[in-house]
Amino acid sequence: MKHGTLAPVAFALATLCVYASTMYPSAAGGDATEFAFIACDFPAVPHPPGYPTFALLTAFASRAFRAMRFGGPAWGSNFASASCGAAASGVLYAAIRDAVGGRREGSTTIATHAAAALGAGLFACGKNTWTNTIQSEVFGLNNLFVAAAVYFTVAFARDNAVGPAPDRSAAAFKHALKGAFTCGLAMSNQHTFALVGTPLATWVLLRGLFAGAKSLRSPSRLLAVLSVPFLGLTPYAYLVLASGTRPGWRNGRNTPRGGNTPGAWGETRSRDGFWTHVTRAEYGTFTLFSGEGSRDHRARLGITRYARNLHDDTGGIAPWLMLAAVIGGVSAWARERRRRRRRRRRNEKNASDATTETRELALAGSCHGLAPVVVAYALYTVGFQLLANLPIEKDLYAGVSRRFWMQSDVLAGFVAGAGAAFATSRTIALLALGGDGRGRGAMRNDANANRRRAFFEFAALGIVLALLCSRVVADYRAMDQSGNAYYERFGREMLRPLPKGARLIVRGDLITNSARYVQRCLGYRKDVQMVDMAMLTYKWFVKTQSGNFKSFHWPGTHYHPNEPPHGFSMRALLDLNYHKDSSAIFLAGGWHDDDPSTVGHYDTMPFGIADEIVKLPAAGGAATRGLPFKSPKKFYKRRAKALPNMTFGDGGGGNFASRAMSRHVLPRFGGDREVSLAEKYPEGTWERVVMTDYYGARHKLAHALLSYGIAAADVATRESGDDDSKAKDDRVYAFETSAAIIEACVSEHPPPVPSFYYRNLGICRQRAWGERREKTEHHAKMVTAFKAYLAAVDAEGGEREGGYDAIAGIVLEAERGSMVA
């Protein structure tokens, strides 16, 4: 290994150790879960635009580690992502070192390594980068491509800048070729790279044609550089080869044709299907969101939130260092312009090698490739926010948008490293020379100054390493996901209570991908036929996927009630499939918001995380009296078995390294502070969505009992002469059981608890007290619940519900009564 490679490799390995010790052991939510089961189902096609490079990488890693019987099915995919993220930090380190150091290896100082470590470390240790790198997401690989593009831009700038020497020109050309290939390969992973690659590539072309060594002036070289990116796009051939690979299935016309495995996207074997998939044409080529409000732009809010995130993730250091880099770059440019002006006045000819070397030394504090990286940073940061139409005022979508900020963070890390080098070189020069203002040449001839300089450089390196280690220690517990298997358990708990051969219609990333992972990767409950409602809306679904769902029949080509005659509604689908002698149909994730066709025809009954679809009017057999079911006791006994059973820990301590850090390292350096669930998994994280859906499944059953009790009370009011003791006991049972379920949810739910939990709890106690006036504890608990409801609504800050004033009046009246008593 070359001496110049050792430091970046060591930095990358150290980063990988941190990432691997905190890495998810299983599926990690959102798209990461999809990529995990796509790796298990290789060859299969992920969602648009297909991400073929990452799909191939994770499939290889997953199969390799499973062959070694090391970790679960998702472990290899997660490790591949973590390795790419760690490699990105090492490449960024090398880019900063080469940019701020001289072209000769001996001119790279300890201060240069300190600046490189600080810039790369601020990027690698940021919570946003850390979180999205320890799971099977495309962003770790994309960060590697961005860092590599920056590195090759710096290498080209360094070799193209010093003159027309043939060896330097050839070296610059090679770097241009490598950078061009990297840009093409990056585009096969994530299209947003275009906002980074375009300014970098444009700068390289212009410099190669008109400045410095003019290393791209040759037509053959220019043609090669323009052609190589297309070679990087070859992984897209995987989308063609992977589509339609499911054996043993015939389509509706009974002609031999392959389909896709469950969860695989698109019809990429055809020309139109391939182009539609790669360009994301089905939901917007240059957009991230196609739901309600997708036409609204929130660029100013996005830029503001990004700036705040950059400040928080780097402890407020990066913005100041980036400002120092810009100041250093402008001052170096101004010095060079003055030097050239003086040379022209003296009619100097071509500089000699010594003059060239003097120029490099005079540019100490400047940075090769700084200008194009700053332009790329500004273009991507602003351009992405203009294109991204996500409703980031909502926490979950803000979390999705935050993942795309990492490309900006890579560039910010480079600029911050350049700023650190500029600030460090100026500070050390002043301290080492005692402020006497001598130049660099005088410093070289002063042994004492050299010793002072070495001391301060090592001190700077020590400060940087201490800073980075302190950040790792401070954030380790919050970032440790080594014991986090929430999504796998959630998928299991959703499928576990369903009857054998059940049919399940799912909606939403968490519900769909978690269940798909445990089915496809773990082989759990593969008898359940699960149809993705989102996929069902595409015209290719029935053609490529229907062979996986033998128990379903299709009234058209795709689910879209507003596109007749081939588009169908949910009611049409259920009418064709709902029969007494067929397996039950369940729904998880709710009905589609824009399809009211089931209203008045079908309803749902809680069945754990999912709901059982029932046909009206016989929704349980008691509908003749307006009741959803006959006996609340039998209903609860049967449905309680389907409730999910999960526990929520802090998600850490899942491997030896994590436990060793928690027991031996963190306590010694003040990093053993306990992190609450609410702090570790705030709103906008997938873990919080898991918790919300888990407690929501329990609350759903409580709400069904509450609804029964209210309906039964209305029946008793209408049929006052028929209010026997059994009916009253049933109502009390429904109210008290519902209250008990909600109280358990409230006591376990990490804060903030949704306000409607307290509202429904108060209503349960109010109704139970109305049935049994002698039980005064119901009244006291009602007042307590309503008080908590009022406080929760005020804390949420949203629009108040219609019953808010009535509940406030009940609380006020109760308080007045207690004061009078």
DANORNOR-V401921 format. One record per residue. N is the residue number from 1. D_FIRST is the distance of its C-alpha to the first C-alpha in whole Angstrom. Layout:
BEGIN
n=N d_first=D_FIRST
n=N d_first=D_FIRST
END
This chain:
BEGIN
n=1 d_first=0
n=2 d_first=4
n=3 d_first=6
n=4 d_first=8
n=5 d_first=7
n=6 d_first=7
n=7 d_first=11
n=8 d_first=11
n=9 d_first=10
n=10 d_first=12
n=11 d_first=15
n=12 d_first=15
n=13 d_first=15
n=14 d_first=17
n=15 d_first=19
n=16 d_first=19
n=17 d_first=20
n=18 d_first=23
n=19 d_first=24
n=20 d_first=24
n=21 d_first=26
n=22 d_first=29
n=23 d_first=29
n=24 d_first=32
n=25 d_first=32
n=26 d_first=35
n=27 d_first=36
n=28 d_first=36
n=29 d_first=39
n=30 d_first=39
n=31 d_first=37
n=32 d_first=34
n=33 d_first=37
n=34 d_first=38
n=35 d_first=34
n=36 d_first=34
n=37 d_first=37
n=38 d_first=36
n=39 d_first=33
n=40 d_first=35
n=41 d_first=38
n=42 d_first=35
n=43 d_first=36
n=44 d_first=38
n=45 d_first=38
n=46 d_first=37
n=47 d_first=40
n=48 d_first=40
n=49 d_first=38
n=50 d_first=36
n=51 d_first=32
n=52 d_first=31
n=53 d_first=27
n=54 d_first=28
n=55 d_first=30
n=56 d_first=28
n=57 d_first=25
n=58 d_first=27
n=59 d_first=29
n=60 d_first=26
n=61 d_first=25
n=62 d_first=29
n=63 d_first=29
n=64 d_first=26
n=65 d_first=27
n=66 d_first=31
n=67 d_first=30
n=68 d_first=28
n=69 d_first=31
n=70 d_first=29
n=71 d_first=31
n=72 d_first=33
n=73 d_first=34
n=74 d_first=32
n=75 d_first=29
n=76 d_first=27
n=77 d_first=28
n=78 d_first=28
n=79 d_first=24
n=80 d_first=23
n=81 d_first=24
n=82 d_first=23
n=83 d_first=19
n=84 d_first=20
n=85 d_first=21
n=86 d_first=19
n=87 d_first=16
n=88 d_first=19
n=89 d_first=18
n=90 d_first=15
n=91 d_first=15
n=92 d_first=18
n=93 d_first=17
n=94 d_first=14
n=95 d_first=18
n=96 d_first=20
n=97 d_first=17
n=98 d_first=17
n=99 d_first=21
n=100 d_first=22
n=101 d_first=20
n=102 d_first=21
n=103 d_first=19
n=104 d_first=17
n=105 d_first=14
n=106 d_first=17
n=107 d_first=19
n=108 d_first=17
n=109 d_first=19
n=110 d_first=20
n=111 d_first=22
n=112 d_first=20
n=113 d_first=18
n=114 d_first=21
n=115 d_first=22
n=116 d_first=19
n=117 d_first=20
n=118 d_first=23
n=119 d_first=24
n=120 d_first=21
n=121 d_first=23
n=122 d_first=26
n=123 d_first=25
n=124 d_first=24
n=125 d_first=26
n=126 d_first=29
n=127 d_first=32
n=128 d_first=32
n=129 d_first=28
n=130 d_first=28
n=131 d_first=31
n=132 d_first=30
n=133 d_first=27
n=134 d_first=28
n=135 d_first=30
n=136 d_first=30
n=137 d_first=30
n=138 d_first=29
n=139 d_first=28
n=140 d_first=25
n=141 d_first=24
n=142 d_first=26
n=143 d_first=24
n=144 d_first=21
n=145 d_first=22
n=146 d_first=24
n=147 d_first=21
n=148 d_first=19
n=149 d_first=22
n=150 d_first=22
n=151 d_first=19
n=152 d_first=20
n=153 d_first=23
n=154 d_first=21
n=155 d_first=19
n=156 d_first=22
n=157 d_first=24
n=158 d_first=22
n=159 d_first=22
n=160 d_first=26
n=161 d_first=27
n=162 d_first=27
n=163 d_first=29
n=164 d_first=30
n=165 d_first=27
n=166 d_first=27
n=167 d_first=23
n=168 d_first=23
n=169 d_first=25
n=170 d_first=23
n=171 d_first=20
n=172 d_first=22
n=173 d_first=24
n=174 d_first=21
n=175 d_first=20
n=176 d_first=23
n=177 d_first=23
n=178 d_first=20
n=179 d_first=22
n=180 d_first=25
n=181 d_first=24
n=182 d_first=23
n=183 d_first=26
n=184 d_first=28
n=185 d_first=26
n=186 d_first=27
n=187 d_first=30
n=188 d_first=30
n=189 d_first=29
n=190 d_first=32
n=191 d_first=34
n=192 d_first=34
n=193 d_first=31
n=194 d_first=33
n=195 d_first=34
n=196 d_first=31
n=197 d_first=29
n=198 d_first=33
n=199 d_first=33
n=200 d_first=29
n=201 d_first=30
n=202 d_first=33
n=203 d_first=31
n=204 d_first=29
n=205 d_first=32
n=206 d_first=34
n=207 d_first=31
n=208 d_first=30
n=209 d_first=34
n=210 d_first=36
n=211 d_first=33
n=212 d_first=31
n=213 d_first=29
n=214 d_first=31
n=215 d_first=28
n=216 d_first=30
n=217 d_first=34
n=218 d_first=33
n=219 d_first=35
n=220 d_first=33
n=221 d_first=30
n=222 d_first=32
n=223 d_first=33
n=224 d_first=30
n=225 d_first=29
n=226 d_first=32
n=227 d_first=31
n=228 d_first=28
n=229 d_first=29
n=230 d_first=31
n=231 d_first=29
n=232 d_first=27
n=233 d_first=30
n=234 d_first=30
n=235 d_first=30
n=236 d_first=33
n=237 d_first=35
n=238 d_first=34
n=239 d_first=37
n=240 d_first=39
n=241 d_first=38
n=242 d_first=38
n=243 d_first=42
n=244 d_first=45
n=245 d_first=43
n=246 d_first=45
n=247 d_first=47
n=248 d_first=51
n=249 d_first=52
n=250 d_first=55
n=251 d_first=56
n=252 d_first=59
n=253 d_first=60
n=254 d_first=59
n=255 d_first=57
n=256 d_first=54
n=257 d_first=51
n=258 d_first=48
n=259 d_first=48
n=260 d_first=45
n=261 d_first=44
n=262 d_first=45
n=263 d_first=44
n=264 d_first=42
n=265 d_first=43
n=266 d_first=45
n=267 d_first=46
n=268 d_first=43
n=269 d_first=44
n=270 d_first=46
n=271 d_first=46
n=272 d_first=48
n=273 d_first=46
n=274 d_first=43
n=275 d_first=43
n=276 d_first=45
n=277 d_first=42
n=278 d_first=39
n=279 d_first=41
n=280 d_first=43
n=281 d_first=46
n=282 d_first=48
n=283 d_first=47
n=284 d_first=46
n=285 d_first=43
n=286 d_first=43
n=287 d_first=44
n=288 d_first=43
n=289 d_first=46
n=290 d_first=49
n=291 d_first=52
n=292 d_first=54
n=293 d_first=54
n=294 d_first=51
n=295 d_first=52
n=296 d_first=52
n=297 d_first=50
n=298 d_first=48
n=299 d_first=46
n=300 d_first=47
n=301 d_first=47
n=302 d_first=43
n=303 d_first=42
n=304 d_first=44
n=305 d_first=42
n=306 d_first=39
n=307 d_first=39
n=308 d_first=40
n=309 d_first=37
n=310 d_first=35
n=311 d_first=37
n=312 d_first=37
n=313 d_first=33
n=314 d_first=32
n=315 d_first=35
n=316 d_first=36
n=317 d_first=33
n=318 d_first=32
n=319 d_first=35
n=320 d_first=35
n=321 d_first=32
n=322 d_first=32
n=323 d_first=35
n=324 d_first=34
n=325 d_first=31
n=326 d_first=34
n=327 d_first=36
n=328 d_first=33
n=329 d_first=32
n=330 d_first=36
n=331 d_first=36
n=332 d_first=34
n=333 d_first=35
n=334 d_first=39
n=335 d_first=37
n=336 d_first=36
n=337 d_first=39
n=338 d_first=41
n=339 d_first=39
n=340 d_first=40
n=341 d_first=43
n=342 d_first=44
n=343 d_first=42
n=344 d_first=44
n=345 d_first=47
n=346 d_first=46
n=347 d_first=46
n=348 d_first=42
n=349 d_first=41
n=350 d_first=37
n=351 d_first=35
n=352 d_first=33
n=353 d_first=29
n=354 d_first=30
n=355 d_first=32
n=356 d_first=29
n=357 d_first=27
n=358 d_first=30
n=359 d_first=30
n=360 d_first=27
n=361 d_first=28
n=362 d_first=31
n=363 d_first=29
n=364 d_first=27
n=365 d_first=28
n=366 d_first=28
n=367 d_first=26
n=368 d_first=25
n=369 d_first=26
n=370 d_first=28
n=371 d_first=31
n=372 d_first=30
n=373 d_first=29
n=374 d_first=32
n=375 d_first=34
n=376 d_first=32
n=377 d_first=32
n=378 d_first=36
n=379 d_first=37
n=380 d_first=35
n=381 d_first=36
n=382 d_first=40
n=383 d_first=40
n=384 d_first=39
n=385 d_first=42
n=386 d_first=44
n=387 d_first=43
n=388 d_first=43
n=389 d_first=46
n=390 d_first=46
n=391 d_first=48
n=392 d_first=46
n=393 d_first=49
n=394 d_first=49
n=395 d_first=46
n=396 d_first=45
n=397 d_first=44
n=398 d_first=43
n=399 d_first=40
n=400 d_first=39
n=401 d_first=39
n=402 d_first=37
n=403 d_first=34
n=404 d_first=34
n=405 d_first=34
n=406 d_first=30
n=407 d_first=29
n=408 d_first=31
n=409 d_first=29
n=410 d_first=26
n=411 d_first=27
n=412 d_first=29
n=413 d_first=26
n=414 d_first=24
n=415 d_first=28
n=416 d_first=28
n=417 d_first=24
n=418 d_first=26
n=419 d_first=29
n=420 d_first=27
n=421 d_first=26
n=422 d_first=29
n=423 d_first=31
n=424 d_first=29
n=425 d_first=28
n=426 d_first=32
n=427 d_first=33
n=428 d_first=31
n=429 d_first=32
n=430 d_first=36
n=431 d_first=35
n=432 d_first=33
n=433 d_first=36
n=434 d_first=39
n=435 d_first=40
n=436 d_first=41
n=437 d_first=40
n=438 d_first=38
n=439 d_first=36
n=440 d_first=32
n=441 d_first=33
n=442 d_first=35
n=443 d_first=33
n=444 d_first=30
n=445 d_first=33
n=446 d_first=34
n=447 d_first=32
n=448 d_first=34
n=449 d_first=33
n=450 d_first=29
n=451 d_first=29
n=452 d_first=31
n=453 d_first=29
n=454 d_first=26
n=455 d_first=28
n=456 d_first=29
n=457 d_first=25
n=458 d_first=24
n=459 d_first=27
n=460 d_first=26
n=461 d_first=23
n=462 d_first=25
n=463 d_first=27
n=464 d_first=25
n=465 d_first=23
n=466 d_first=27
n=467 d_first=28
n=468 d_first=26
n=469 d_first=26
n=470 d_first=30
n=471 d_first=30
n=472 d_first=28
n=473 d_first=31
n=474 d_first=34
n=475 d_first=33
n=476 d_first=32
n=477 d_first=35
n=478 d_first=36
n=479 d_first=33
n=480 d_first=33
n=481 d_first=34
n=482 d_first=32
n=483 d_first=36
n=484 d_first=37
n=485 d_first=39
n=486 d_first=42
n=487 d_first=42
n=488 d_first=42
n=489 d_first=44
n=490 d_first=46
n=491 d_first=46
n=492 d_first=47
n=493 d_first=50
n=494 d_first=51
n=495 d_first=52
n=496 d_first=53
n=497 d_first=56
n=498 d_first=57
n=499 d_first=59
n=500 d_first=58
n=501 d_first=58
n=502 d_first=58
n=503 d_first=57
n=504 d_first=55
n=505 d_first=55
n=506 d_first=52
n=507 d_first=51
n=508 d_first=48
n=509 d_first=45
n=510 d_first=45
n=511 d_first=47
n=512 d_first=46
n=513 d_first=43
n=514 d_first=43
n=515 d_first=46
n=516 d_first=44
n=517 d_first=41
n=518 d_first=43
n=519 d_first=45
n=520 d_first=42
n=521 d_first=39
n=522 d_first=41
n=523 d_first=44
n=524 d_first=46
n=525 d_first=50
n=526 d_first=49
n=527 d_first=53
n=528 d_first=53
n=529 d_first=53
n=530 d_first=52
n=531 d_first=52
n=532 d_first=50
n=533 d_first=53
n=534 d_first=50
n=535 d_first=49
n=536 d_first=53
n=537 d_first=54
n=538 d_first=52
n=539 d_first=54
n=540 d_first=51
n=541 d_first=51
n=542 d_first=54
n=543 d_first=53
n=544 d_first=50
n=545 d_first=50
n=546 d_first=54
n=547 d_first=53
n=548 d_first=51
n=549 d_first=54
n=550 d_first=57
n=551 d_first=59
n=552 d_first=59
n=553 d_first=62
n=554 d_first=61
n=555 d_first=64
n=556 d_first=62
n=557 d_first=58
n=558 d_first=57
n=559 d_first=58
n=560 d_first=59
n=561 d_first=63
n=562 d_first=63
n=563 d_first=62
n=564 d_first=65
n=565 d_first=66
n=566 d_first=63
n=567 d_first=61
n=568 d_first=63
n=569 d_first=63
n=570 d_first=62
n=571 d_first=66
n=572 d_first=66
n=573 d_first=63
n=574 d_first=65
n=575 d_first=68
n=576 d_first=67
n=577 d_first=65
n=578 d_first=67
n=579 d_first=69
n=580 d_first=71
n=581 d_first=70
n=582 d_first=66
n=583 d_first=63
n=584 d_first=63
n=585 d_first=61
n=586 d_first=59
n=587 d_first=57
n=588 d_first=54
n=589 d_first=54
n=590 d_first=57
n=591 d_first=59
n=592 d_first=58
n=593 d_first=59
n=594 d_first=61
n=595 d_first=62
n=596 d_first=66
n=597 d_first=67
n=598 d_first=67
n=599 d_first=69
n=600 d_first=72
n=601 d_first=71
n=602 d_first=68
n=603 d_first=67
n=604 d_first=64
n=605 d_first=65
n=606 d_first=62
n=607 d_first=60
n=608 d_first=57
n=609 d_first=54
n=610 d_first=56
n=611 d_first=60
n=612 d_first=62
n=613 d_first=64
n=614 d_first=68
n=615 d_first=70
n=616 d_first=73
n=617 d_first=76
n=618 d_first=75
n=619 d_first=72
n=620 d_first=73
n=621 d_first=77
n=622 d_first=78
n=623 d_first=78
n=624 d_first=82
n=625 d_first=82
n=626 d_first=79
n=627 d_first=77
n=628 d_first=73
n=629 d_first=74
n=630 d_first=77
n=631 d_first=76
n=632 d_first=73
n=633 d_first=73
n=634 d_first=72
n=635 d_first=70
n=636 d_first=68
n=637 d_first=68
n=638 d_first=66
n=639 d_first=64
n=640 d_first=62
n=641 d_first=61
n=642 d_first=59
n=643 d_first=57
n=644 d_first=54
n=645 d_first=52
n=646 d_first=49
n=647 d_first=48
n=648 d_first=46
n=649 d_first=43
n=650 d_first=41
n=651 d_first=38
n=652 d_first=36
n=653 d_first=35
n=654 d_first=34
n=655 d_first=31
n=656 d_first=30
n=657 d_first=28
n=658 d_first=30
n=659 d_first=33
n=660 d_first=31
n=661 d_first=30
n=662 d_first=34
n=663 d_first=35
n=664 d_first=33
n=665 d_first=31
n=666 d_first=33
n=667 d_first=37
n=668 d_first=35
n=669 d_first=34
n=670 d_first=37
n=671 d_first=36
n=672 d_first=38
n=673 d_first=41
n=674 d_first=42
n=675 d_first=42
n=676 d_first=45
n=677 d_first=44
n=678 d_first=46
n=679 d_first=43
n=680 d_first=40
n=681 d_first=42
n=682 d_first=44
n=683 d_first=46
n=684 d_first=44
n=685 d_first=41
n=686 d_first=42
n=687 d_first=42
n=688 d_first=45
n=689 d_first=46
n=690 d_first=46
n=691 d_first=48
n=692 d_first=51
n=693 d_first=51
n=694 d_first=52
n=695 d_first=54
n=696 d_first=56
n=697 d_first=56
n=698 d_first=58
n=699 d_first=60
n=700 d_first=61
n=701 d_first=63
n=702 d_first=65
n=703 d_first=66
n=704 d_first=67
n=705 d_first=69
n=706 d_first=70
n=707 d_first=71
n=708 d_first=73
n=709 d_first=75
n=710 d_first=76
n=711 d_first=77
n=712 d_first=79
n=713 d_first=81
n=714 d_first=82
n=715 d_first=83
n=716 d_first=85
n=717 d_first=87
n=718 d_first=88
n=719 d_first=89
n=720 d_first=91
n=721 d_first=93
n=722 d_first=90
n=723 d_first=88
n=724 d_first=88
n=725 d_first=86
n=726 d_first=84
n=727 d_first=83
n=728 d_first=82
n=729 d_first=80
n=730 d_first=78
n=731 d_first=78
n=732 d_first=77
n=733 d_first=75
n=734 d_first=73
n=735 d_first=73
n=736 d_first=72
n=737 d_first=69
n=738 d_first=67
n=739 d_first=67
n=740 d_first=66
n=741 d_first=63
n=742 d_first=62
n=743 d_first=63
n=744 d_first=60
n=745 d_first=58
n=746 d_first=58
n=747 d_first=58
n=748 d_first=54
n=749 d_first=53
n=750 d_first=50
n=751 d_first=52
n=752 d_first=53
n=753 d_first=56
n=754 d_first=57
n=755 d_first=61
n=756 d_first=62
n=757 d_first=61
n=758 d_first=64
n=759 d_first=66
n=760 d_first=67
n=761 d_first=67
n=762 d_first=70
n=763 d_first=71
n=764 d_first=71
n=765 d_first=73
n=766 d_first=75
n=767 d_first=76
n=768 d_first=77
n=769 d_first=79
n=770 d_first=81
n=771 d_first=81
n=772 d_first=82
n=773 d_first=83
n=774 d_first=84
n=775 d_first=80
n=776 d_first=80
n=777 d_first=76
n=778 d_first=75
n=779 d_first=76
n=780 d_first=74
n=781 d_first=71
n=782 d_first=72
n=783 d_first=72
n=784 d_first=69
n=785 d_first=67
n=786 d_first=69
n=787 d_first=68
n=788 d_first=64
n=789 d_first=65
n=790 d_first=66
n=791 d_first=63
n=792 d_first=60
n=793 d_first=62
n=794 d_first=62
n=795 d_first=58
n=796 d_first=57
n=797 d_first=59
n=798 d_first=60
n=799 d_first=63
n=800 d_first=66
n=801 d_first=67
n=802 d_first=71
n=803 d_first=72
n=804 d_first=70
n=805 d_first=73
n=806 d_first=75
n=807 d_first=73
n=808 d_first=73
n=809 d_first=77
n=810 d_first=77
n=811 d_first=74
n=812 d_first=77
n=813 d_first=80
n=814 d_first=78
n=815 d_first=78
n=816 d_first=81
n=817 d_first=83
n=818 d_first=81
n=819 d_first=82
n=820 d_first=85
n=821 d_first=85
END
